[in-house]
Amino acid sequence: MTIVNCLLLLMQSLLYFGVMAALFRLRDRVGLGLFICALGVMHFLENYLASVFYIALPFGVFSPGSTVLFSGKLVMLLLLYIKEDAATVRQPIYGLLIGNLLLVTMIMILRQHEIVPPRIDTAPDISFIDQVGWLMVWGTLLLFIDSFAIIMLYERLGAWFRGATVTRLIISACAVLTFDQIGFIIPLHFLAGADMSVFVGGWVAKMGAAVVFSILLATYLRRFEPPFLVEGMPLNDLFNTLTYRERYEDLVRRSGHDSLTGLLHRGRFEEMGRRAVTTAVRDRTPLALLVIDVDNFKGINDRRGHVAGDKVLCLVAARLRNLVGPTDYVFRLGGDELAVLTPQKFEAARHLAERIRHDIEQGTRHDADPVTVSIGIGTVTQEVTTLPDLYMAADSSLYSAKSGGRNRVGAAMEPAE
């Protein structure tokens, strides 16, 4: 019977890997959806078997669900990462987590129904959910951790075993499956009374599965997939991608920014400007506001269209970002009106304004025509103590620049010390 059980386990492993690898191999023709859906369907069977279906071998008791299917699923996720990327593999990882939590929640609600049997001699029995429900939740959380761990460990081992794919796969799978077996058996012991033979049997079986699936995966990669052409990403970047951290950071970066130019928008100007003026007045520190208008911008839009106007704005915004210092903030206030908030005295702010004006005139072209700007300056003084006052002072200076012929910094008197 022992030999029969071993042969059946090997048959299950070969069948599982063969079908899943074939679906993955056909991904360019049929899409990744088939592969991922098959992975999800087998996930339920794996959890069910892990709670109710066990077999005995000389080294202990274990479940094919937590051995063959769970180990195989981890290896399939690793395959998806190796041949696709971290942004792709995180989708089924999060999908399995959310799907299982939703499944258990739905079942908890369904249990509240008053059930009517379809026939007198039959009655629905979903008591198996009581056995498998908690295990599905806990197993899914472990899978979530295991999936990240096996991918990151595989990449980390690349520094020592770059050319030894089988070694990297076996070490990664064995280490993560050992952690999983410890995490899996603890609640199983306290809630279901599983004894030490289940832990030992499950661990030995998972180590065997790790070796078998690693060899199968390495063989598949060598025989059926093109060679690796790119190096793996740094571990920090990999973790950020797997956890959607880069999406969060991109969202933080984009929030409060103008979608066209990438500069801070008017709302951030109101918020940050008020705070900066309050601090400057309280601490008696310098603060200046430069208000910048693109000269003849309406004419550019009228003659060449709004697309051309948008391009000019982006060129000017890029110049501004390169010209300002690390303590300066650049905003798009609306239309072609830009602004720079800088913690400088009047004279230093005027030099910055002249440098901006000159750099944009010399270095910015659109259809061979030079792009120029007019700039107004306002500074915090004893009379200018609010953001509206500061903006009005800079706007008055800007009006002076436009009236004087454009492409200049507006006339303004340096405030008294």
Contacts in CASP RR format, 6 or more apart in sequence:
PFRMAT RR
TARGET T0000
AUTHOR 0000-0000-0000
METHOD contacts of the structure
MODEL  1
MTIVNCLLLLMQSLLYFGVMAALFRLRDRVGLGLFICALGVMHFLENYLA
SVFYIALPFGVFSPGSTVLFSGKLVMLLLLYIKEDAATVRQPIYGLLIGN
LLLVTMIMILRQHEIVPPRIDTAPDISFIDQVGWLMVWGTLLLFIDSFAI
IMLYERLGAWFRGATVTRLIISACAVLTFDQIGFIIPLHFLAGADMSVFV
GGWVAKMGAAVVFSILLATYLRRFEPPFLVEGMPLNDLFNTLTYRERYED
LVRRSGHDSLTGLLHRGRFEEMGRRAVTTAVRDRTPLALLVIDVDNFKGI
NDRRGHVAGDKVLCLVAARLRNLVGPTDYVFRLGGDELAVLTPQKFEAAR
HLAERIRHDIEQGTRHDADPVTVSIGIGTVTQEVTTLPDLYMAADSSLYS
AKSGGRNRVGAAMEPAE
2 57 0 8 1.000
2 58 0 8 1.000
5 55 0 8 1.000
5 57 0 8 1.000
6 57 0 8 1.000
9 64 0 8 1.000
9 67 0 8 1.000
9 68 0 8 1.000
9 205 0 8 1.000
10 212 0 8 1.000
12 64 0 8 1.000
12 68 0 8 1.000
13 68 0 8 1.000
13 72 0 8 1.000
13 209 0 8 1.000
13 212 0 8 1.000
13 213 0 8 1.000
13 216 0 8 1.000
14 216 0 8 1.000
16 42 0 8 1.000
16 68 0 8 1.000
16 69 0 8 1.000
16 72 0 8 1.000
17 72 0 8 1.000
17 75 0 8 1.000
17 213 0 8 1.000
17 216 0 8 1.000
17 217 0 8 1.000
17 220 0 8 1.000
18 216 0 8 1.000
19 38 0 8 1.000
20 35 0 8 1.000
20 38 0 8 1.000
20 39 0 8 1.000
20 72 0 8 1.000
20 76 0 8 1.000
21 79 0 8 1.000
21 216 0 8 1.000
21 220 0 8 1.000
21 224 0 8 1.000
23 30 0 8 1.000
23 34 0 8 1.000
23 35 0 8 1.000
23 38 0 8 1.000
24 32 0 8 1.000
24 35 0 8 1.000
24 76 0 8 1.000
24 79 0 8 1.000
24 80 0 8 1.000
24 83 0 8 1.000
25 224 0 8 1.000
25 225 0 8 1.000
26 34 0 8 1.000
27 34 0 8 1.000
27 35 0 8 1.000
32 80 0 8 1.000
32 84 0 8 1.000
32 88 0 8 1.000
35 76 0 8 1.000
35 80 0 8 1.000
36 91 0 8 1.000
36 92 0 8 1.000
39 73 0 8 1.000
39 76 0 8 1.000
39 77 0 8 1.000
39 92 0 8 1.000
39 96 0 8 1.000
40 92 0 8 1.000
40 96 0 8 1.000
42 69 0 8 1.000
42 73 0 8 1.000
43 69 0 8 1.000
43 73 0 8 1.000
43 96 0 8 1.000
43 100 0 8 1.000
44 103 0 8 1.000
44 136 0 8 1.000
45 65 0 8 1.000
45 69 0 8 1.000
46 65 0 8 1.000
46 66 0 8 1.000
46 69 0 8 1.000
46 70 0 8 1.000
46 73 0 8 1.000
47 65 0 8 1.000
47 100 0 8 1.000
47 132 0 8 1.000
47 133 0 8 1.000
47 135 0 8 1.000
47 136 0 8 1.000
47 139 0 8 1.000
47 140 0 8 1.000
48 128 0 8 1.000
48 132 0 8 1.000
49 63 0 8 1.000
49 64 0 8 1.000
49 65 0 8 1.000
49 66 0 8 1.000
49 69 0 8 1.000
50 63 0 8 1.000
50 65 0 8 1.000
50 66 0 8 1.000
50 70 0 8 1.000
50 132 0 8 1.000
50 135 0 8 1.000
50 139 0 8 1.000
50 184 0 8 1.000
51 128 0 8 1.000
51 131 0 8 1.000
51 132 0 8 1.000
51 133 0 8 1.000
51 135 0 8 1.000
51 192 0 8 1.000
52 128 0 8 1.000
52 131 0 8 1.000
52 132 0 8 1.000
53 63 0 8 1.000
53 64 0 8 1.000
53 65 0 8 1.000
54 61 0 8 1.000
54 62 0 8 1.000
54 63 0 8 1.000
54 198 0 8 1.000
55 61 0 8 1.000
55 62 0 8 1.000
55 63 0 8 1.000
55 64 0 8 1.000
57 201 0 8 1.000
57 205 0 8 1.000
59 200 0 8 1.000
59 201 0 8 1.000
59 204 0 8 1.000
59 205 0 8 1.000
60 197 0 8 1.000
60 198 0 8 1.000
60 200 0 8 1.000
60 201 0 8 1.000
60 202 0 8 1.000
60 204 0 8 1.000
61 197 0 8 1.000
61 198 0 8 1.000
61 201 0 8 1.000
61 202 0 8 1.000
62 198 0 8 1.000
62 201 0 8 1.000
62 202 0 8 1.000
62 204 0 8 1.000
62 205 0 8 1.000
62 206 0 8 1.000
63 202 0 8 1.000
66 184 0 8 1.000
66 202 0 8 1.000
66 206 0 8 1.000
67 202 0 8 1.000
67 205 0 8 1.000
67 206 0 8 1.000
67 209 0 8 1.000
68 209 0 8 1.000
70 143 0 8 1.000
70 180 0 8 1.000
70 206 0 8 1.000
71 173 0 8 1.000
71 177 0 8 1.000
71 206 0 8 1.000
71 209 0 8 1.000
71 210 0 8 1.000
71 213 0 8 1.000
72 209 0 8 1.000
72 213 0 8 1.000
73 143 0 8 1.000
74 143 0 8 1.000
74 146 0 8 1.000
74 147 0 8 1.000
74 150 0 8 1.000
74 173 0 8 1.000
74 176 0 8 1.000
74 177 0 8 1.000
75 169 0 8 1.000
75 173 0 8 1.000
75 213 0 8 1.000
75 214 0 8 1.000
75 216 0 8 1.000
75 217 0 8 1.000
77 89 0 8 1.000
77 92 0 8 1.000
77 93 0 8 1.000
77 147 0 8 1.000
77 150 0 8 1.000
77 151 0 8 1.000
78 150 0 8 1.000
78 151 0 8 1.000
78 154 0 8 1.000
78 169 0 8 1.000
78 172 0 8 1.000
78 173 0 8 1.000
78 217 0 8 1.000
79 217 0 8 1.000
79 220 0 8 1.000
79 221 0 8 1.000
80 88 0 8 1.000
80 89 0 8 1.000
80 92 0 8 1.000
81 88 0 8 1.000
81 89 0 8 1.000
81 151 0 8 1.000
81 154 0 8 1.000
82 154 0 8 1.000
82 221 0 8 1.000
82 228 0 8 1.000
83 221 0 8 1.000
83 225 0 8 1.000
85 241 0 8 1.000
86 151 0 8 1.000
86 233 0 8 1.000
86 238 0 8 1.000
86 241 0 8 1.000
86 242 0 8 1.000
87 241 0 8 1.000
89 147 0 8 1.000
89 151 0 8 1.000
89 242 0 8 1.000
90 241 0 8 1.000
90 242 0 8 1.000
90 243 0 8 1.000
90 244 0 8 1.000
93 143 0 8 1.000
93 144 0 8 1.000
93 147 0 8 1.000
93 148 0 8 1.000
93 242 0 8 1.000
96 140 0 8 1.000
96 143 0 8 1.000
96 144 0 8 1.000
97 140 0 8 1.000
97 141 0 8 1.000
97 143 0 8 1.000
97 144 0 8 1.000
100 136 0 8 1.000
100 137 0 8 1.000
100 140 0 8 1.000
101 137 0 8 1.000
101 140 0 8 1.000
103 136 0 8 1.000
104 133 0 8 1.000
104 136 0 8 1.000
104 137 0 8 1.000
107 126 0 8 1.000
107 129 0 8 1.000
107 133 0 8 1.000
110 126 0 8 1.000
111 126 0 8 1.000
111 129 0 8 1.000
115 123 0 8 1.000
115 124 0 8 1.000
117 123 0 8 1.000
117 124 0 8 1.000
134 187 0 8 1.000
134 191 0 8 1.000
135 188 0 8 1.000
138 184 0 8 1.000
138 187 0 8 1.000
139 184 0 8 1.000
142 180 0 8 1.000
142 183 0 8 1.000
142 184 0 8 1.000
146 176 0 8 1.000
146 177 0 8 1.000
146 179 0 8 1.000
146 180 0 8 1.000
148 239 0 8 1.000
148 242 0 8 1.000
148 243 0 8 1.000
149 175 0 8 1.000
149 176 0 8 1.000
149 179 0 8 1.000
150 172 0 8 1.000
150 173 0 8 1.000
150 176 0 8 1.000
151 238 0 8 1.000
151 242 0 8 1.000
152 235 0 8 1.000
152 238 0 8 1.000
152 239 0 8 1.000
152 242 0 8 1.000
153 171 0 8 1.000
153 172 0 8 1.000
153 175 0 8 1.000
153 176 0 8 1.000
154 168 0 8 1.000
154 169 0 8 1.000
154 172 0 8 1.000
155 232 0 8 1.000
155 233 0 8 1.000
155 235 0 8 1.000
155 238 0 8 1.000
156 235 0 8 1.000
157 167 0 8 1.000
157 168 0 8 1.000
157 171 0 8 1.000
157 172 0 8 1.000
158 168 0 8 1.000
161 167 0 8 1.000
161 168 0 8 1.000
161 171 0 8 1.000
165 218 0 8 1.000
165 221 0 8 1.000
165 222 0 8 1.000
166 214 0 8 1.000
166 215 0 8 1.000
166 218 0 8 1.000
169 214 0 8 1.000
169 217 0 8 1.000
169 218 0 8 1.000
170 210 0 8 1.000
170 211 0 8 1.000
170 214 0 8 1.000
173 210 0 8 1.000
173 211 0 8 1.000
173 213 0 8 1.000
173 214 0 8 1.000
174 207 0 8 1.000
174 210 0 8 1.000
174 211 0 8 1.000
177 203 0 8 1.000
177 206 0 8 1.000
177 207 0 8 1.000
177 209 0 8 1.000
177 210 0 8 1.000
178 203 0 8 1.000
178 206 0 8 1.000
178 207 0 8 1.000
180 206 0 8 1.000
181 199 0 8 1.000
181 202 0 8 1.000
181 203 0 8 1.000
181 206 0 8 1.000
182 199 0 8 1.000
185 194 0 8 1.000
185 198 0 8 1.000
185 199 0 8 1.000
185 202 0 8 1.000
188 194 0 8 1.000
188 198 0 8 1.000
189 195 0 8 1.000
189 198 0 8 1.000
189 199 0 8 1.000
232 238 0 8 1.000
233 241 0 8 1.000
237 246 0 8 1.000
239 245 0 8 1.000
240 246 0 8 1.000
240 249 0 8 1.000
256 264 0 8 1.000
256 265 0 8 1.000
256 267 0 8 1.000
256 268 0 8 1.000
257 263 0 8 1.000
257 264 0 8 1.000
257 265 0 8 1.000
257 268 0 8 1.000
258 264 0 8 1.000
258 265 0 8 1.000
258 332 0 8 1.000
260 310 0 8 1.000
260 313 0 8 1.000
260 314 0 8 1.000
260 332 0 8 1.000
261 313 0 8 1.000
261 314 0 8 1.000
261 317 0 8 1.000
261 332 0 8 1.000
262 317 0 8 1.000
262 332 0 8 1.000
263 317 0 8 1.000
263 320 0 8 1.000
263 321 0 8 1.000
263 330 0 8 1.000
263 331 0 8 1.000
263 332 0 8 1.000
263 338 0 8 1.000
264 272 0 8 1.000
264 329 0 8 1.000
264 330 0 8 1.000
264 331 0 8 1.000
264 332 0 8 1.000
265 331 0 8 1.000
265 332 0 8 1.000
266 331 0 8 1.000
266 332 0 8 1.000
266 333 0 8 1.000
266 334 0 8 1.000
268 331 0 8 1.000
269 331 0 8 1.000
269 333 0 8 1.000
269 339 0 8 1.000
269 341 0 8 1.000
270 387 0 8 1.000
272 329 0 8 1.000
272 341 0 8 1.000
273 341 0 8 1.000
273 387 0 8 1.000
274 386 0 8 1.000
274 387 0 8 1.000
276 287 0 8 1.000
276 341 0 8 1.000
276 343 0 8 1.000
277 287 0 8 1.000
277 380 0 8 1.000
277 385 0 8 1.000
277 386 0 8 1.000
277 387 0 8 1.000
277 390 0 8 1.000
279 285 0 8 1.000
279 287 0 8 1.000
280 286 0 8 1.000
280 287 0 8 1.000
280 343 0 8 1.000
280 380 0 8 1.000
281 380 0 8 1.000
281 385 0 8 1.000
285 343 0 8 1.000
286 343 0 8 1.000
286 344 0 8 1.000
286 345 0 8 1.000
286 348 0 8 1.000
286 379 0 8 1.000
286 380 0 8 1.000
287 341 0 8 1.000
287 342 0 8 1.000
287 343 0 8 1.000
287 344 0 8 1.000
287 379 0 8 1.000
287 380 0 8 1.000
287 390 0 8 1.000
288 341 0 8 1.000
288 342 0 8 1.000
288 343 0 8 1.000
288 344 0 8 1.000
288 345 0 8 1.000
288 346 0 8 1.000
288 348 0 8 1.000
288 349 0 8 1.000
288 377 0 8 1.000
288 378 0 8 1.000
288 379 0 8 1.000
288 380 0 8 1.000
289 339 0 8 1.000
289 340 0 8 1.000
289 341 0 8 1.000
289 342 0 8 1.000
289 377 0 8 1.000
289 378 0 8 1.000
289 379 0 8 1.000
289 390 0 8 1.000
289 391 0 8 1.000
289 393 0 8 1.000
289 394 0 8 1.000
290 339 0 8 1.000
290 340 0 8 1.000
290 341 0 8 1.000
290 342 0 8 1.000
290 349 0 8 1.000
290 352 0 8 1.000
290 353 0 8 1.000
290 356 0 8 1.000
290 375 0 8 1.000
290 376 0 8 1.000
290 377 0 8 1.000
290 378 0 8 1.000
290 394 0 8 1.000
291 333 0 8 1.000
291 337 0 8 1.000
291 338 0 8 1.000
291 339 0 8 1.000
291 375 0 8 1.000
291 376 0 8 1.000
291 377 0 8 1.000
291 391 0 8 1.000
291 394 0 8 1.000
291 395 0 8 1.000
291 397 0 8 1.000
291 398 0 8 1.000
292 316 0 8 1.000
292 320 0 8 1.000
292 337 0 8 1.000
292 338 0 8 1.000
292 339 0 8 1.000
292 340 0 8 1.000
292 356 0 8 1.000
292 373 0 8 1.000
292 374 0 8 1.000
292 375 0 8 1.000
292 376 0 8 1.000
292 398 0 8 1.000
293 336 0 8 1.000
293 337 0 8 1.000
293 338 0 8 1.000
293 373 0 8 1.000
293 374 0 8 1.000
293 375 0 8 1.000
293 398 0 8 1.000
293 402 0 8 1.000
294 300 0 8 1.000
294 312 0 8 1.000
294 313 0 8 1.000
294 316 0 8 1.000
294 336 0 8 1.000
294 338 0 8 1.000
294 371 0 8 1.000
294 372 0 8 1.000
294 373 0 8 1.000
295 371 0 8 1.000
295 372 0 8 1.000
295 373 0 8 1.000
295 374 0 8 1.000
295 406 0 8 1.000
295 407 0 8 1.000
296 406 0 8 1.000
297 309 0 8 1.000
297 312 0 8 1.000
297 335 0 8 1.000
297 336 0 8 1.000
300 308 0 8 1.000
300 309 0 8 1.000
300 312 0 8 1.000
300 366 0 8 1.000
301 308 0 8 1.000
301 309 0 8 1.000
304 367 0 8 1.000
308 366 0 8 1.000
308 367 0 8 1.000
311 366 0 8 1.000
312 364 0 8 1.000
312 366 0 8 1.000
312 371 0 8 1.000
313 332 0 8 1.000
313 335 0 8 1.000
313 336 0 8 1.000
315 364 0 8 1.000
315 366 0 8 1.000
315 371 0 8 1.000
316 338 0 8 1.000
316 360 0 8 1.000
316 364 0 8 1.000
316 371 0 8 1.000
316 373 0 8 1.000
317 330 0 8 1.000
317 332 0 8 1.000
317 338 0 8 1.000
319 356 0 8 1.000
319 359 0 8 1.000
319 360 0 8 1.000
319 363 0 8 1.000
319 364 0 8 1.000
320 330 0 8 1.000
320 338 0 8 1.000
320 340 0 8 1.000
320 356 0 8 1.000
321 330 0 8 1.000
323 352 0 8 1.000
323 355 0 8 1.000
323 356 0 8 1.000
323 359 0 8 1.000
324 330 0 8 1.000
324 340 0 8 1.000
324 342 0 8 1.000
324 352 0 8 1.000
325 342 0 8 1.000
327 342 0 8 1.000
327 343 0 8 1.000
328 340 0 8 1.000
328 341 0 8 1.000
328 342 0 8 1.000
328 343 0 8 1.000
329 340 0 8 1.000
329 341 0 8 1.000
329 342 0 8 1.000
330 338 0 8 1.000
330 339 0 8 1.000
330 340 0 8 1.000
331 338 0 8 1.000
331 339 0 8 1.000
331 340 0 8 1.000
331 341 0 8 1.000
332 338 0 8 1.000
332 339 0 8 1.000
333 339 0 8 1.000
339 394 0 8 1.000
340 352 0 8 1.000
340 356 0 8 1.000
342 348 0 8 1.000
342 349 0 8 1.000
342 352 0 8 1.000
344 352 0 8 1.000
345 379 0 8 1.000
346 377 0 8 1.000
346 378 0 8 1.000
346 379 0 8 1.000
346 412 0 8 1.000
346 414 0 8 1.000
346 415 0 8 1.000
347 414 0 8 1.000
349 377 0 8 1.000
349 378 0 8 1.000
349 379 0 8 1.000
350 377 0 8 1.000
350 409 0 8 1.000
353 375 0 8 1.000
353 376 0 8 1.000
353 377 0 8 1.000
353 409 0 8 1.000
354 409 0 8 1.000
356 373 0 8 1.000
356 375 0 8 1.000
357 372 0 8 1.000
357 373 0 8 1.000
357 374 0 8 1.000
357 375 0 8 1.000
357 407 0 8 1.000
357 408 0 8 1.000
357 409 0 8 1.000
360 371 0 8 1.000
360 372 0 8 1.000
360 373 0 8 1.000
361 370 0 8 1.000
361 371 0 8 1.000
361 372 0 8 1.000
361 373 0 8 1.000
361 407 0 8 1.000
362 370 0 8 1.000
363 370 0 8 1.000
364 370 0 8 1.000
364 371 0 8 1.000
365 371 0 8 1.000
372 406 0 8 1.000
372 407 0 8 1.000
373 407 0 8 1.000
374 398 0 8 1.000
374 401 0 8 1.000
374 402 0 8 1.000
374 406 0 8 1.000
374 407 0 8 1.000
374 408 0 8 1.000
374 409 0 8 1.000
374 410 0 8 1.000
375 397 0 8 1.000
375 398 0 8 1.000
375 401 0 8 1.000
375 408 0 8 1.000
375 409 0 8 1.000
375 410 0 8 1.000
376 394 0 8 1.000
376 395 0 8 1.000
376 397 0 8 1.000
376 398 0 8 1.000
376 400 0 8 1.000
376 401 0 8 1.000
376 409 0 8 1.000
376 410 0 8 1.000
376 412 0 8 1.000
377 393 0 8 1.000
377 394 0 8 1.000
377 397 0 8 1.000
377 409 0 8 1.000
377 410 0 8 1.000
377 412 0 8 1.000
378 384 0 8 1.000
378 390 0 8 1.000
378 393 0 8 1.000
378 394 0 8 1.000
378 397 0 8 1.000
378 412 0 8 1.000
379 390 0 8 1.000
379 393 0 8 1.000
379 415 0 8 1.000
380 390 0 8 1.000
381 415 0 8 1.000
381 416 0 8 1.000
383 389 0 8 1.000
384 390 0 8 1.000
384 393 0 8 1.000
384 415 0 8 1.000
393 412 0 8 1.000
396 412 0 8 1.000
397 409 0 8 1.000
397 410 0 8 1.000
397 411 0 8 1.000
397 412 0 8 1.000
398 410 0 8 1.000
400 410 0 8 1.000
400 411 0 8 1.000
400 412 0 8 1.000
401 408 0 8 1.000
401 409 0 8 1.000
401 410 0 8 1.000
401 411 0 8 1.000
END
